[in-house]
Amino acid sequence: MWRVLEHHDISKTCRKLPLEVVKKYELWKDIVLRHGPEKLKEFPGFRDEKLKGEREGQWASRLNLQYRAIYEVERETVTVFILEITPHKY
């Protein structure tokens, strides 16, 4: 079983997001909690990808055409830390 830790601003951000983005984020969290982030590759809609440049070591999953969930994975503690949900501008 995995743990998903969210940055303290995520709940405030979710209140401002469109409902379909929040629902997809909740589905994303459920998949990661049950199976880990590797399972996201089986869902082409998320287009899970490793980031480069300033965000090297982080990953992004598509929640819709505009919004992405940016996260890091700690393998030692089996933790996924959600850094932000942001419009695609990285």
VOBA-1610 file (N, C-alpha, C; in pm, whole numbers, padded with zeros to 5 digits, always signed):
BEGIN
Met+00084-00118+00000Met+00000+00000+00000Met+00089+00125+00000Trp+00052+00220-00079Trp+00126+00346-00091Trp+00061+00454-00005Arg+00138+00557+00024Arg+00084+00676+00092Arg+00088+00791-00007Val-00012+00875-00005Val-00013+00996-00087Val-00019+01115+00008Leu+00086+01193+00010Leu+00091+01314+00091Leu+00072+01433-00001Glu-00009+01527+00040Glu-00037+01644-00042Glu+00025+01769+00021His+00075+01856-00063His+00122+01986-00018His+00004+02056+00051His+00029+02139+00148His-00079+02200+00225His-00171+02290+00141Asp-00127+02334+00024Asp-00210+02419-00063Asp-00304+02340-00155Ile-00290+02209-00161Ile-00368+02129-00257Ile-00518+02140-00230Ser-00560+02134-00105Ser-00704+02141-00077Ser-00761+02276-00119Lys-00687+02383-00099Lys-00732+02515-00142Lys-00737+02523-00295Thr-00637+02465-00360Thr-00633+02463-00506Thr-00752+02386-00562Cys-00785+02272-00501Cys-00895+02188-00550Cys-01029+02259-00544Arg-01046+02348-00448Arg-01172+02423-00439Arg-01192+02516-00558Lys-01083+02557-00622Lys-01090+02650-00735Lys-01094+02580-00871Leu-01069+02450-00872Leu-01060+02375-00998Leu-01197+02334-01049Pro-01208+02311-01180Pro-01333+02255-01234Pro-01359+02117-01173Leu-01486+02083-01156Leu-01525+01959-01091Leu-01466+01836-01161Glu-01462+01835-01295Glu-01409+01717-01365Glu-01260+01697-01338Val-01186+01806-01314Val-01043+01794-01280Val-01028+01735-01140Val-01110+01778-01047Val-01104+01726-00910Val-01140+01578-00910Lys-01242+01539-00985Lys-01280+01397-00992Lys-01167+01313-01051Lys-01102+01362-01155Lys-00992+01287-01215Lys-00874+01279-01118Tyr-00850+01385-01041Tyr-00745+01383-00940Tyr-00776+01279-00832Glu-00900+01271-00789Glu-00939+01171-00690Glu-00920+01029-00745Leu-00952+01008-00871Leu-00928+00878-00935Leu-00778+00850-00940Trp-00699+00950-00976Trp-00553+00939-00982Trp-00499+00897-00846Lys-00545+00964-00739Lys-00499+00930-00603Lys-00536+00788-00566Asp-00656+00745-00601Asp-00702+00610-00570Asp-00613+00505-00638Ile-00579+00527-00763Ile-00491+00434-00836Ile-00355+00427-00769Val-00299+00543-00735Val-00166+00547-00672Val-00169+00482-00535Leu-00272+00508-00455Leu-00282+00447-00322Leu-00288+00295-00329Arg-00363+00243-00423Arg-00382+00098-00432Arg-00267+00025-00499His-00211+00086-00606His-00117+00013-00691His+00018+00080-00710Gly+00033+00205-00669Gly+00158+00276-00689Gly+00159+00352-00820Pro+00253+00444-00835Pro+00257+00530-00954Pro+00290+00455-01083Glu+00352+00337-01076Glu+00384+00262-01197Glu+00257+00221-01272Lys+00149+00201-01199Lys+00021+00159-01258Lys-00037+00267-01350Leu+00002+00393-01329Leu-00050+00504-01410Leu-00016+00488-01558Lys+00093+00418-01587Lys+00134+00398-01727Lys+00032+00314-01804Glu-00050+00237-01734Glu-00152+00154-01798Glu-00276+00235-01836Phe-00281+00361-01793Phe-00394+00448-01824Phe-00345+00559-01916Pro-00364+00546-02048Pro-00308+00644-02141Pro-00361+00786-02122Gly-00478+00802-02061Gly-00533+00935-02039Gly-00450+01021-01944Phe-00376+00959-01854Phe-00294+01034-01760Phe-00163+01082-01823Arg-00117+01013-01924Arg+00011+01046-01991Arg+00119+01080-01888Asp+00137+00990-01796Asp+00236+01007-01689Asp+00375+01018-01749Glu+00450+01123-01711Glu+00582+01144-01769Glu+00680+01203-01668Lys+00805+01167-01688Lys+00913+01220-01606Lys+00948+01359-01659Leu+00971+01453-01568Leu+01000+01590-01609Leu+01149+01615-01618Lys+01186+01718-01693Lys+01327+01753-01715Lys+01351+01896-01667Gly+01476+01938-01677Gly+01512+02075-01644Gly+01501+02104-01496Glu+01437+02217-01462Glu+01421+02258-01322Glu+01344+02155-01240Arg+01259+02079-01305Arg+01173+01982-01236Arg+01226+01839-01249Glu+01354+01823-01274Glu+01412+01689-01283Glu+01391+01616-01151Gly+01351+01490-01160Gly+01321+01410-01042Gly+01174+01412-01006Gln+01097+01494-01077Gln+00954+01501-01053Gln+00880+01438-01172Trp+00752+01409-01151Trp+00667+01349-01253Trp+00542+01434-01270Ala+00478+01420-01386Ala+00352+01491-01412Ala+00252+01393-01472Ser+00128+01405-01428Ser+00018+01326-01485Ser-00088+01424-01533Arg-00142+01399-01650Arg-00242+01486-01709Arg-00378+01459-01645Leu-00442+01564-01594Leu-00576+01552-01539Leu-00680+01595-01642Asn-00642+01684-01729Asn-00718+01720-01849Asn-00621+01789-01943Leu-00667+01852-02048Leu-00574+01915-02142Leu-00492+02026-02077Gln-00548+02093-01978Gln-00480+02206-01916Gln-00407+02171-01787Tyr-00466+02091-01700Tyr-00413+02071-01565Tyr-00331+01943-01552Arg-00223+01955-01472Arg-00135+01843-01443Arg-00117+01829-01292Ala-00102+01707-01247Ala-00062+01681-01108Ala+00089+01660-01111Ile+00162+01741-01038Ile+00308+01732-01031Ile+00341+01661-00900Tyr+00427+01558-00907Tyr+00455+01481-00786Tyr+00596+01425-00787Glu+00640+01385-00668Glu+00768+01316-00648Glu+00740+01182-00581Val+00828+01085-00604Val+00811+00953-00545Val+00930+00924-00454Glu+00902+00885-00331Glu+01005+00839-00238Glu+00991+00689-00226Arg+01080+00615-00283Arg+01071+00469-00282Arg+01097+00408-00145Glu+01185+00470-00067Glu+01221+00411+00062Glu+01101+00405+00155Thr+01016+00508+00150Thr+00902+00511+00241Thr+00771+00484+00167Val+00778+00452+00040Val+00660+00421-00042Val+00561+00537-00032Thr+00608+00657-00064Thr+00528+00778-00051Thr+00527+00855-00182Val+00411+00906-00218Val+00399+00998-00331Val+00360+01133-00272Phe+00439+01236-00298Phe+00414+01369-00245Phe+00364+01458-00358Ile+00237+01500-00350Ile+00177+01586-00450Ile+00225+01728-00425Leu+00298+01782-00520Leu+00352+01917-00504Leu+00252+02023-00542Glu+00184+02004-00656Glu+00086+02101-00699Glu+00001+02045-00810Ile-00112+02108-00830Ile-00196+02085-00947Ile-00195+02216-01020Thr-00145+02217-01140Thr-00118+02343-01207Thr-00160+02339-01353Pro-00199+02455-01407Pro-00216+02460-01552Pro-00083+02430-01618His-00086+02375-01735His+00036+02332-01806His+00119+02453-01843Lys+00217+02487-01759Lys+00307+02599-01786Lys+00444+02576-01725Tyr+00492+02452-01732Tyr+00623+02421-01676Tyr+00720+02387-01784
//
